[in-house]
Amino acid sequence: FDRFGKLLKQLSPTGQGWNGTYNGALMPSDDYWFMVEYNEPSDQSRKEFRAHFTLKR
């Protein structure tokens, strides 16, 4: 997600990662956020992890 909450890329576990573009255009150096949804291995409960990173060019 960008700083305004726009979803830039949705990934699958077997797919390639994000290449830093949106609709073919390079995204600027900025802060971006992500969310990972997964099943907890011990009890299969649904979990969510959110964090951010800074893209530097």
N, CA, C and O atoms as CSV, one atom per row, in Angstrom:
chain,resi,resn,atom,element,x,y,z
A,1,PHE,N,N,0.841,-1.177,0.000
A,1,PHE,CA,C,0.000,0.000,0.000
A,1,PHE,C,C,0.884,1.237,0.000
A,1,PHE,O,O,1.967,1.243,0.585
A,2,ASP,N,N,0.406,2.285,-0.664
A,2,ASP,CA,C,1.130,3.546,-0.576
A,2,ASP,C,C,0.654,4.314,0.661
A,2,ASP,O,O,-0.164,3.809,1.430
A,3,ARG,N,N,1.164,5.523,0.850
A,3,ARG,CA,C,0.825,6.288,2.050
A,3,ARG,C,C,-0.642,6.701,2.108
A,3,ARG,O,O,-1.129,7.103,3.165
A,4,PHE,N,N,-1.351,6.606,0.985
A,4,PHE,CA,C,-2.766,6.965,0.956
A,4,PHE,C,C,-3.672,5.747,1.062
A,4,PHE,O,O,-4.896,5.880,1.034
A,5,GLY,N,N,-3.078,4.554,1.184
A,5,GLY,CA,C,-3.852,3.330,1.342
A,5,GLY,C,C,-4.180,2.614,0.048
A,5,GLY,O,O,-4.936,1.642,0.058
A,6,LYS,N,N,-3.628,3.074,-1.070
A,6,LYS,CA,C,-3.887,2.419,-2.356
A,6,LYS,C,C,-3.112,1.106,-2.436
A,6,LYS,O,O,-1.907,1.073,-2.189
A,7,LEU,N,N,-3.808,0.033,-2.780
A,7,LEU,CA,C,-3.163,-1.265,-2.968
A,7,LEU,C,C,-2.343,-1.220,-4.250
A,7,LEU,O,O,-2.887,-1.000,-5.332
A,8,LEU,N,N,-1.040,-1.427,-4.129
A,8,LEU,CA,C,-0.151,-1.369,-5.285
A,8,LEU,C,C,0.120,-2.732,-5.891
A,8,LEU,O,O,0.310,-2.848,-7.102
A,9,LYS,N,N,0.140,-3.758,-5.066
A,9,LYS,CA,C,0.466,-5.099,-5.548
A,9,LYS,C,C,-0.063,-6.123,-4.564
A,9,LYS,O,O,0.038,-5.939,-3.351
A,10,GLN,N,N,-0.627,-7.199,-5.083
A,10,GLN,CA,C,-1.054,-8.322,-4.259
A,10,GLN,C,C,-0.224,-9.525,-4.680
A,10,GLN,O,O,-0.183,-9.875,-5.859
A,11,LEU,N,N,0.435,-10.155,-3.720
A,11,LEU,CA,C,1.359,-11.249,-4.000
A,11,LEU,C,C,0.784,-12.575,-3.557
A,11,LEU,O,O,-0.060,-12.640,-2.662
A,12,SER,N,N,1.257,-13.640,-4.202
A,12,SER,CA,C,0.910,-14.992,-3.767
A,12,SER,C,C,2.190,-15.652,-3.254
A,12,SER,O,O,3.287,-15.239,-3.630
A,13,PRO,N,N,2.066,-16.661,-2.409
A,13,PRO,CA,C,3.262,-17.303,-1.848
A,13,PRO,C,C,4.209,-17.889,-2.896
A,13,PRO,O,O,5.415,-17.962,-2.659
A,14,THR,N,N,3.694,-18.299,-4.029
A,14,THR,CA,C,4.541,-18.909,-5.051
A,14,THR,C,C,4.921,-17.943,-6.165
A,14,THR,O,O,5.675,-18.306,-7.068
A,15,GLY,N,N,4.411,-16.722,-6.111
A,15,GLY,CA,C,4.683,-15.748,-7.161
A,15,GLY,C,C,5.951,-14.954,-6.909
A,15,GLY,O,O,6.618,-15.118,-5.888
A,16,GLN,N,N,6.267,-14.096,-7.856
A,16,GLN,CA,C,7.423,-13.219,-7.720
A,16,GLN,C,C,7.085,-12.075,-6.775
A,16,GLN,O,O,5.914,-11.761,-6.559
A,17,GLY,N,N,8.104,-11.464,-6.223
A,17,GLY,CA,C,7.911,-10.319,-5.332
A,17,GLY,C,C,7.559,-9.055,-6.104
A,17,GLY,O,O,7.324,-9.096,-7.312
A,18,TRP,N,N,7.527,-7.943,-5.401
A,18,TRP,CA,C,7.198,-6.646,-5.991
A,18,TRP,C,C,8.457,-6.038,-6.593
A,18,TRP,O,O,9.506,-6.033,-5.950
A,19,ASN,N,N,8.370,-5.533,-7.804
A,19,ASN,CA,C,9.533,-4.951,-8.474
A,19,ASN,C,C,9.611,-3.435,-8.321
A,19,ASN,O,O,10.416,-2.792,-8.994
A,20,GLY,N,N,8.799,-2.861,-7.460
A,20,GLY,CA,C,8.867,-1.425,-7.201
A,20,GLY,C,C,8.153,-0.569,-8.224
A,20,GLY,O,O,8.418,0.629,-8.323
A,21,THR,N,N,7.236,-1.175,-9.000
A,21,THR,CA,C,6.494,-0.410,-10.000
A,21,THR,C,C,4.995,-0.494,-9.743
A,21,THR,O,O,4.518,-1.366,-9.015
A,22,TYR,N,N,4.266,0.432,-10.358
A,22,TYR,CA,C,2.808,0.406,-10.348
A,22,TYR,C,C,2.358,0.782,-11.748
A,22,TYR,O,O,2.681,1.867,-12.233
A,23,ASN,N,N,1.620,-0.098,-12.398
A,23,ASN,CA,C,1.187,0.104,-13.793
A,23,ASN,C,C,2.372,0.420,-14.706
A,23,ASN,O,O,2.265,1.254,-15.605
A,24,GLY,N,N,3.505,-0.252,-14.469
A,24,GLY,CA,C,4.677,-0.096,-15.315
A,24,GLY,C,C,5.569,1.089,-14.992
A,24,GLY,O,O,6.630,1.237,-15.597
A,25,ALA,N,N,5.165,1.941,-14.051
A,25,ALA,CA,C,5.964,3.117,-13.700
A,25,ALA,C,C,6.691,2.879,-12.379
A,25,ALA,O,O,6.126,2.321,-11.439
A,26,LEU,N,N,7.954,3.311,-12.321
A,26,LEU,CA,C,8.713,3.185,-11.080
A,26,LEU,C,C,8.071,4.025,-9.985
A,26,LEU,O,O,7.717,5.183,-10.206
A,27,MET,N,N,7.925,3.443,-8.821
A,27,MET,CA,C,7.399,4.187,-7.680
A,27,MET,C,C,8.541,4.984,-7.055
A,27,MET,O,O,9.693,4.553,-7.089
A,28,PRO,N,N,8.221,6.149,-6.485
A,28,PRO,CA,C,9.282,6.987,-5.919
A,28,PRO,C,C,9.793,6.451,-4.586
A,28,PRO,O,O,9.155,5.615,-3.947
A,29,SER,N,N,10.950,6.947,-4.188
A,29,SER,CA,C,11.448,6.666,-2.844
A,29,SER,C,C,10.424,7.203,-1.858
A,29,SER,O,O,10.071,8.382,-1.893
A,30,ASP,N,N,9.951,6.330,-0.979
A,30,ASP,CA,C,8.897,6.715,-0.039
A,30,ASP,C,C,8.692,5.567,0.937
A,30,ASP,O,O,9.342,4.528,0.829
A,31,ASP,N,N,7.795,5.756,1.882
A,31,ASP,CA,C,7.405,4.685,2.795
A,31,ASP,C,C,6.217,3.940,2.216
A,31,ASP,O,O,5.298,4.545,1.663
A,32,TYR,N,N,6.242,2.609,2.349
A,32,TYR,CA,C,5.170,1.744,1.870
A,32,TYR,C,C,4.824,0.760,2.973
A,32,TYR,O,O,5.665,0.429,3.809
A,33,TRP,N,N,3.589,0.298,2.971
A,33,TRP,CA,C,3.098,-0.600,4.006
A,33,TRP,C,C,2.690,-1.919,3.382
A,33,TRP,O,O,2.343,-1.983,2.202
A,34,PHE,N,N,2.735,-2.981,4.193
A,34,PHE,CA,C,2.296,-4.282,3.703
A,34,PHE,C,C,1.579,-5.040,4.807
A,34,PHE,O,O,1.721,-4.741,5.993
A,35,MET,N,N,0.804,-6.029,4.381
A,35,MET,CA,C,0.059,-6.881,5.295
A,35,MET,C,C,0.220,-8.320,4.818
A,35,MET,O,O,0.089,-8.606,3.628
A,36,VAL,N,N,0.503,-9.219,5.752
A,36,VAL,CA,C,0.632,-10.647,5.456
A,36,VAL,C,C,-0.440,-11.378,6.243
A,36,VAL,O,O,-0.527,-11.234,7.462
A,37,GLU,N,N,-1.254,-12.159,5.553
A,37,GLU,CA,C,-2.256,-13.002,6.208
A,37,GLU,C,C,-1.784,-14.444,6.100
A,37,GLU,O,O,-1.373,-14.895,5.030
A,38,TYR,N,N,-1.848,-15.166,7.220
A,38,TYR,CA,C,-1.370,-16.546,7.224
A,38,TYR,C,C,-2.103,-17.349,8.285
A,38,TYR,O,O,-2.766,-16.790,9.159
A,39,ASN,N,N,-1.978,-18.662,8.197
A,39,ASN,CA,C,-2.539,-19.560,9.203
A,39,ASN,C,C,-1.434,-19.956,10.175
A,39,ASN,O,O,-0.359,-20.388,9.761
A,40,GLU,N,N,-1.704,-19.807,11.466
A,40,GLU,CA,C,-0.753,-20.200,12.511
A,40,GLU,C,C,-0.553,-21.711,12.444
A,40,GLU,O,O,-1.528,-22.457,12.531
A,41,PRO,N,N,0.690,-22.183,12.291
A,41,PRO,CA,C,0.921,-23.627,12.147
A,41,PRO,C,C,0.423,-24.467,13.329
A,41,PRO,O,O,-0.030,-25.595,13.136
A,42,SER,N,N,0.504,-23.930,14.539
A,42,SER,CA,C,0.149,-24.740,15.713
A,42,SER,C,C,-1.338,-25.037,15.823
A,42,SER,O,O,-1.722,-26.124,16.255
A,43,ASP,N,N,-2.188,-24.071,15.433
A,43,ASP,CA,C,-3.635,-24.295,15.594
A,43,ASP,C,C,-4.465,-23.872,14.379
A,43,ASP,O,O,-5.695,-23.898,14.426
A,44,GLN,N,N,-3.796,-23.485,13.298
A,44,GLN,CA,C,-4.449,-23.074,12.046
A,44,GLN,C,C,-5.333,-21.834,12.193
A,44,GLN,O,O,-6.169,-21.576,11.327
A,45,SER,N,N,-5.164,-21.063,13.272
A,45,SER,CA,C,-5.925,-19.818,13.398
A,45,SER,C,C,-5.376,-18.789,12.412
A,45,SER,O,O,-4.183,-18.773,12.110
A,46,ARG,N,N,-6.265,-17.933,11.918
A,46,ARG,CA,C,-5.895,-16.916,10.931
A,46,ARG,C,C,-5.179,-15.772,11.640
A,46,ARG,O,O,-5.674,-15.246,12.636
A,47,LYS,N,N,-4.014,-15.391,11.125
A,47,LYS,CA,C,-3.211,-14.314,11.702
A,47,LYS,C,C,-2.950,-13.250,10.649
A,47,LYS,O,O,-3.053,-13.501,9.448
A,48,GLU,N,N,-2.609,-12.053,11.123
A,48,GLU,CA,C,-2.307,-10.934,10.246
A,48,GLU,C,C,-1.086,-10.207,10.795
A,48,GLU,O,O,-0.998,-9.941,11.994
A,49,PHE,N,N,-0.150,-9.889,9.916
A,49,PHE,CA,C,1.054,-9.156,10.290
A,49,PHE,C,C,1.130,-7.923,9.402
A,49,PHE,O,O,1.041,-8.030,8.179
A,50,ARG,N,N,1.294,-6.753,10.012
A,50,ARG,CA,C,1.400,-5.496,9.258
A,50,ARG,C,C,2.698,-4.797,9.630
A,50,ARG,O,O,3.113,-4.801,10.790
A,51,ALA,N,N,3.330,-4.199,8.633
A,51,ALA,CA,C,4.566,-3.451,8.864
A,51,ALA,C,C,4.776,-2.499,7.683
A,51,ALA,O,O,3.948,-2.426,6.775
A,52,HIS,N,N,5.885,-1.782,7.710
A,52,HIS,CA,C,6.192,-0.871,6.605
A,52,HIS,C,C,7.675,-0.962,6.272
A,52,HIS,O,O,8.470,-1.523,7.025
A,53,PHE,N,N,8.021,-0.397,5.128
A,53,PHE,CA,C,9.415,-0.330,4.704
A,53,PHE,C,C,9.607,0.949,3.908
A,53,PHE,O,O,8.640,1.562,3.455
A,54,THR,N,N,10.848,1.342,3.743
A,54,THR,CA,C,11.177,2.520,2.949
A,54,THR,C,C,11.853,2.068,1.665
A,54,THR,O,O,12.873,1.379,1.695
A,55,LEU,N,N,11.277,2.460,0.541
A,55,LEU,CA,C,11.869,2.179,-0.768
A,55,LEU,C,C,12.838,3.317,-1.078
A,55,LEU,O,O,12.454,4.486,-1.079
A,56,LYS,N,N,14.087,2.968,-1.339
A,56,LYS,CA,C,15.098,3.978,-1.673
A,56,LYS,C,C,15.623,3.704,-3.070
A,56,LYS,O,O,15.951,2.567,-3.409
A,57,ARG,N,N,15.696,4.716,-3.850
A,57,ARG,CA,C,16.199,4.606,-5.222
A,57,ARG,C,C,17.529,5.315,-5.350
A,57,ARG,O,O,18.117,5.335,-6.432
